[in-house]
Amino acid sequence: MTEIESLAAFEQHLTGGKSLSNVILQGLDLMEQGEVLLRADLSGSVFLGCLLDARILQEVIGRGAMVFPPFSGLPYSPYRGGLYTPEELYAGFDPAHPESYADTPDARIYAHWNSRGGPNPPSILETLAQRLHDHAISDALEEALIDQGQPRRVVAIMGGHSMLRGQADYRAVAELARALARLGFFLVSGGGPGAMEATHLGAWFAGRSDGELDAALEVLALAPGYKHREWLSRAFEVRATWPLRDEDRAISDSLGIPTWLYGHEPPNPFATRIAKYFANSVREEGLLTIAQGGVVYSPGSAGTVQEVFQDACQNHYNTVGVISPMIFLGREFWTKTRPVYPLLEHLAQGHDYSRYLLLTDSQEEIIQALVKFNQEREAQRVAG
């Protein structure tokens, strides 16, 4: 079914002489479009959270359309038609006054979520609204993974939220992400601070010089962790000093996938697209599922270890139809500090994904492994 998610697309659809039969209209203000709707064939049409005049609403239902009414009193739209952007979630934020974050849509949604029971809302309407929102995000996410009719080469970089700006690990992740973005990979992360922020910072600077990245890292290091009062302000200072240029938008495009379950951690301001969920379980599984070009694990704690074995389970049983690389950045960390790799290597024995495990300290080795895998996968796709 055709989906229409903006008034411009609605008008273009009708101008082209197309029918509204079996069309999904999502989150549109149609208060001024009543007469147009009355002239249209609405059999099988679906209206998701659209604003309709009361008289027109009755007519629409009578003509065979299905109507899901809007929710009132919510700081978010359950029927939104696209992913978020940093500009949308941080609207109203003033870097000179870090406390202004509390007035942003992101903070207001988190406050609402908390006030309604957090992960266990007692109201079935609240639960339904959240599920509809997350479904809309997943729908928009599928569209974001296609570029000019072709699937993107998606690579995820995982790592801890506590990784500090100014640390060598943070720089290593940023440099790796920048190199991968320059090669045409679509970078994805959990959308939060630490290693996740470094991932999107690297993509943001894919079109800029080493000196510019060095200067940006110095600015960010003045507010090392996300609990620092100026953490977000320093990020916006970098965005303002080195804005995303038109010629860099294609290679710097990246996707953060955070959750309001961890809403105390602001979403990543360097991700150009943000798929923010209420349900962390949907977010975690989805993040690993879309990263079919490979997953790189930088140093992290319990959350990163959880993702390792979620990914291993997908590969072990080939549940998504693609067995993709699992690459571990940091030999010492993944064999001594968090000795996950030896267990995973043992688990993978006798399975196809054992061929795609890599433990290394070399950025170049990671890049070579990902390029080789994705070239082979593309060749197989073209061959049919």
N, C-alpha and C positions, 0 to 999 in steps of 0.2 A: 504494500500500500504506500501511496505517496504521503510524505510528511511535510506539512507546512508550518514553519516555526517563526515566521515574521510577517508583518503586514505587507512589506515589500514583496515577499515571495507570494503572498496571497493575491495581491493585485497583478503580479506578473503571470500567475497561474490562470487567472480569469481573462487577462488580456490576450493570452495565447489561445483562448477559446476552449480551455480544458474544463472537464466536468469536476464537480466536487464529490461525485459519487465514489464511495470507498476511499476517501481521503481523510487523513488524520490532521486536525488543526490543533496546534498545541500552544497554550498560554497566550492567546491573542485577545486584544481588546476589539471586539466586533460590535460595539455599541452603535457605531455609525454605519455598519454594513448590513443593517436589517433588510432593506429592500433588495440588496444584491442576493442575500441568502434566500429570500422568498422566491426569487426567479431561478434558483439553481436546483439541480437534481441532488438531493441530499441522502438518497438511499445508501445505507451502509457507511455514511460519514461518521466520524468520531470527533467530538469536541472535548479536549482535555483542558480543563481549567480556563476556558475562554469566557470573557465577559459578554453577556448577551442581554438585550432588552427583554423584560419579562414576557411581553407579547410574542416576540420573535422566538424566545425559548420554547414556548408551547408549540409554535408552528414547526420548529426544527424537530422536536421530538415526534410530533404527529406525522412528519414526513419520513420517518424511519431512521433518524440519526440517533446515535448514542451519545449522551452528554454526561461527562464527569465534572461536577461543579467545582468552582474554586473553593479553597479553604480560606477562612478569614482569621485575622489575628496572628499570622505567622510572619516572621522576619525573612522568610525564604519562600521561593516558589516551588511547590512539589512537581510542577509540570514544566520546569524550565527547558528551553530548547537547545541549550548549548553548555559547554564547559565554562567554568569561571576563568577570570583573568586576575592578576594581582591588582590591576586598576579597579576592578569591581569589588573585590573583597576588602581592599584597603581604602576605599573611597572615604574621604574625610580625614585621612591620617595626615598630620602635620609633623614632619621630622624634627622641627624645632621644639615640639612639645610631645615627647614620646607617650605621655599619658593619653593623648588623643586617640590612641589605638582602641580604647574602650568604646569609642563612638563609631567604629567602622562596622560594616555589615558582618565581617567575619566574627568580630567580638560579640556583636549583638546576637548572632545565631548561636554562638557557643553559650552565652548567658541564658538564652531561651531554652536550649537543650538541657542545660543544668537544672533550670527551674522546673522542668517538666519530667524530672526523674532520671536524667542522664541516659544511660544505656538500658534502663528499665522503666520506661514511661507507663504510668498506670492507665492512661487514656488510650483506647483503641484508635481514636481519631488521630492522636499524635503519632502513634506507631504507623498508621496507614500513610499519613503525610510523609513521614521519613522514608518509608519503603518506596513510595511513588517518586520522591525526590531522587533516591539512589538509583532507581530504575531509569529515570531520565538521564542521570549522569552516565550510566553504563551505555545507554543508547547514543549519547553524544560522543562518548569515548570511542565507540566503534567507528564513527565517522572521522574522528581525528587520526585514526591509524591508517587512513588511506590518503595518499598524496598524488594528485593528478591521475587518479584511477588505478594506482599501483599501491600494494601494501608497503608500509614503511619497514625499514630494517630497525627493529626496536631492540635496544640494549638497555638493561637496567643496571644501575650501580646501587648496591645496598651498603649500609654502614650505620654506625651509631650516631644518635642525635647529640651525644655529649662530646663528639669530636670538636675540638676548639679551633676557631680561626687563629692562625698564627702557628699552628702545629705543622710539622712536616707531613703528616698523613693528610691533612686538609689540602695542602698545596698539591700533593701527589694525586689526589682524587680530581682536583680541579684541572690539572694539566692533562690527566688521562681523558677526562670528559671532553676537554677542548680538542684534543687530537682526534677522538672518535667523531665528534661533531663535524670536524673538517673533512672527514672521510664519508660523510653523508649518513651517519647513524643517527637515529632519533633517540635521544637520551631521556630516560625515565627514572624516577626515584620515588621514594615514599613521601616526598613533598614537604619535609620538615627541615629542621636545622642540622648542623653538623655535617656529616658526609653527604647528606642529601642536598644541603645548600651548596656544597662544593661542586657537586655534579652539575647543577644548573648554572652556577657561576662560570664554570668552564665552558658550557655551551654558549652562554651570553657573550663570552669573550672570544668565540671561535674566529671571528673576523678581525680581531685586534692583535697587537704585537705583544711580545714577551714583556716589554717594559710597561705597557698599560696594565697587563694582568698583575705584574709585580706591585705596581702602585695601588691597584685596587685591593690587593691582599693586605697591604700596609694599613689602608683605611679601615678595613673590616677588623683587623687584629686589635684595633682600639676598643672594640666591644666583643671579646672573645666568644662568650656563650650566650645562648638565647635568654638566659635569665638576667643578663646585663641590661640596664635601663636603656642604653642607646643601641642595642642589638639591631632593631629594625631601622632606626634612624640612620645608622651607618650603611645599611644595605641600600636605603633610598638615596643616600649621598653618592654611592657608587653608581647607582642607576642614572642619577642626574648628571654626573660627571662624564660617564661613558654610556650614553644612551644607545639603545638598539637602533642601528642605522638600517635604512630600507634595504641596502644591498646585502646586509647580513642576516635578514630575517629568516631566510630559508635554512641556513646552516645553524642558526642559533635557536631555532624552534625546539622547545623541550616541554616535557609533561611531568608535573608533580601530582602525586596521588596521596594526599593527606586525609585525615579523619578528624571529626569533632570529638571522637573518643579521647584523643590527645590534644584537645583544643587549647590547652595551656601552652602548647608550642605553636607559635604563629606559622602560617603556611609560607612556603618559600617565595620570596619576592622576585627571584631571578627566573623562575619557571614561567614560560610564556603562556602555558595552558595549565589549568588546575582542575583536576577531577576530585573534588572533596566530597567524602561520603560521611554518613552517620554510622553505618554498620562497618566496623573495622574488619570483620571476617570477610565481607564481600570485597572490601578494598584490598586486603592482603592477598587473597586468592587471585583476584583479578589482575593485580600488579604483576605477579609472577607468571600468570597465564599469557599476558600480552607480550612478555619479554622473550619472544621466540628467537631473537637474534643472539641471545646469551645473557647471562647474569654475572656481574662482577661483584664479589664480596670484599669490601674493604673492612678494616677492623671495626667491630661493634660488640654489643653485649647480647642480652637475652633476646631482644626483638630480632636482631640480625641472625642469631642462631636458629630461631624459630623459622625464619624465612629460608634458611639453608635447607632445613629438612622438609619444609613444604615443597620447595623446588625439587628436592631429591625424590619426594613421593610422586610428583608429576612425571619426572623422568623415569623413575623405577617402573611405573606401571603404564607409561606412555599415555597418560590420560588426556592430553591435549593434541595428540597426533604429531607432535614435533619433540624430538629429544634434543635439547639445546645445551650449549656449554655452561658449565659451572666453574667459574674462575676465581681463585682466591689470591688476593693481593696481600702479601706479607707472610713469608715462610715462618718466621719466628712466632708471629701472632697466632696463626692457624694450626701450628703444631705444638706450641708450648703454652702460650697465654690462654688461648681457647683451643684446646686440641681436638678440634672438630674434624679436620681433614683426614687423619688416619682412620677414624670411624667411618667416614663417608666413603673413603677409598675401599675399605673392607666391605661395606654394604653394597657397593657397586660391582663387586667381582662377579663375572659371569653375565653382566647386563651391558647393553649397548652404550649406556651413558658413561661407562667407565672410560671410554675413549675420549670423552669430552670434559674430563676433569683436569684442571690445571692449577698447580700451586707455584707461585712465582713472586719475585720482587721486581720483575722487569716490566715496565710499561710497554716496551717494544714487543715483548713476547705476548702480552695480552692482546695488543692490536693485531699482531700477525695471526693469532689463533681465531680472533673474531672475524677478521677479513676472510680468512680461508674458509671458515665454516659458512659464512653468509654467501660467499661466491659459489660454493658447492650447492648450497640450498637454492640459490637463484637459478643455477644451471638446471637443477632437477625440476624446478617449477616451470621453466620455459620449455623443457623437454616434454612436459606433461605427465 
